[in-house]
Amino acid sequence: MGAGFRKIFFGMTVITFMTTCKQIYNPPAIRSNPGWLVVDGFINTGADSTIITLSRTRNLDSVAPVPELNAKISLTGALSESYSFTGLGNGRYAAVNLNLHYNENYQLKIQTTDGKEYLSDTFPARQTPPIDSLTWRHDSVGVSIYAYAHDPQNATKYYRWNYVETWQYHTYIQTIFDFVNGRVARRPLDSLIYNCWKTFNSSDIGIATTEKLSSDVINQQLIHVVPAASEKISVEYSILVNQYAITADAFAYWQNLKKNTEERGSLFDPQPSQLTGNIHCMNNPNEPVLGYIGASSVQQKRIFISNDDLIYWNYKPYYSECSSSPDAMIGINRSQTYEYLVMPNHLYTLIDSVTGGGYIVAQNYCADCREHGGINQKPPFWQ
């Protein structure tokens, strides 16, 4: 064996050894889960429902939520009135028509099936001033949505917002027909599949304070930015903004959470810090509990933005491949209807019938807007 060959053989042996000995390393921290209680929600002081979600922390490599089931939740006021929550399943608990007294203090109590009891600090029921208006501005970044509000009593000082956005979109090919029980049938108007709507709940944290201002006025508070060319304003878009009055302690909690979750990414961003909520384990004071509970009324306002309102948007439709694909719309004969239109998970949608027998069909992705994740029932609030 020559010297050159021996070097090549030795190098290949080392590479093979290194490859076969390679193992995935999962740090212990990824698998370490203390199972702390997570409390998500707020107390609605009015007649609308209050929803509290209980769960447990999970491993970093796990995506499945860990709901806290069969817990008992109650709310007690300083005047000794008490309200019980009803389990809805999957860790969700609800109470309706609380109609709490403003500025009275309340306390949330949670009892879990492992025998532990959790109590919140007392917190006041606050009254939220109305949203004066919502406006929007279109530029190269996208569409920015702003809120305006004020409290003539100068009593709110601390605000929080979240939102629900809903948008309408179209599919590529429109059909008014369906294939039902072996026959062509006309779709009812409320079952057409050309128009769909998607809904998304906000996950970012919107807060502001007027504590250092001479008057309690919220001016041009940025609520959300719809990125340029987004599908969300390809047809029509709506955003429902919820406004809450919060306490100074709650503001500090949400501000800290915002820094830990939304403002990280460089050496110059705020560094992570311990989140201290207002809920405590009475059996073990050293056990952390994640979440913050407060109570207020909710003020809402909705606006609509149409694609026609924008000068340019440059939206590239999700179905753009349908216009160039020769298989997007094809003809089939009657003997192929089961394969294309009837069998479970069939891939085509009926477009029309042809004279002499047979049908025109299109790929679901090109003709059924529900394939893109939306629903084809118009929301009741839609214009």
Stockholm file with secondary structure:
# STOCKHOLM 1.0

chainA/1-383         MGAGFRKIFFGMTVITFMTTCKQIYNPPAIRSNPGWLVVDGFINTGADSTIITLSRTRNLDSVAPVPELNAKISLTGALSESYSFTGLGNGRYAAVNLNLHYNENYQLKIQTTDGKEYLSDTFPARQTPPIDSLTWRHDSVGVSIYAYAHDPQNATKYYRWNYVETWQYHTYIQTIFDFVNGRVARRPLDSLIYNCWKTFNSSDIGIATTEKLSSDVINQQLIHVVPAASEKISVEYSILVNQYAITADAFAYWQNLKKNTEERGSLFDPQPSQLTGNIHCMNNPNEPVLGYIGASSVQQKRIFISNDDLIYWNYKPYYSECSSSPDAMIGINRSQTYEYLVMPNHLYTLIDSVTGGGYIVAQNYCADCREHGGINQKPPFWQ
#=GR chainA/1-383 SS CCHHHHHHHHHHHHHHHHHHTCCCCCCHHHHCCCCCEEEEECEECSSSCEEEEEEECCCTTCCSCEECCSCEEEEEETTSCEEECEEEETTEEEECCCCCCTTCEEEEEEECTTSCEEEECCEEEECCCCEEEEEEEECSSEEEEEEEEECTTSCCCEEEEEEEEEEEEECSSCCCEEEETTEEEECCGGGCSSEEEEEEECCSCEEEECTTSSSCEEEEEEEEEEETTCGGGSSEEEEEEEEEECCHHHHHHHHHHHHHHHSCSSTTSCCCCCCCCSEEESSCTTSCCBCCCCEECEEEEEEEEEGGGCSCCCCCCTTGGGGTCTTSEEEECGGGHIIIIISTTCCEEEEEECTTSCEEEEEHHHHCGGGGTCBSSCCTTCC
#=GC SS_cons         CCHHHHHHHHHHHHHHHHHHTCCCCCCHHHHCCCCCEEEEECEECSSSCEEEEEEECCCTTCCSCEECCSCEEEEEETTSCEEECEEEETTEEEECCCCCCTTCEEEEEEECTTSCEEEECCEEEECCCCEEEEEEEECSSEEEEEEEEECTTSCCCEEEEEEEEEEEEECSSCCCEEEETTEEEECCGGGCSSEEEEEEECCSCEEEECTTSSSCEEEEEEEEEEETTCGGGSSEEEEEEEEEECCHHHHHHHHHHHHHHHSCSSTTSCCCCCCCCSEEESSCTTSCCBCCCCEECEEEEEEEEEGGGCSCCCCCCTTGGGGTCTTSEEEECGGGHIIIIISTTCCEEEEEECTTSCEEEEEHHHHCGGGGTCBSSCCTTCC
//
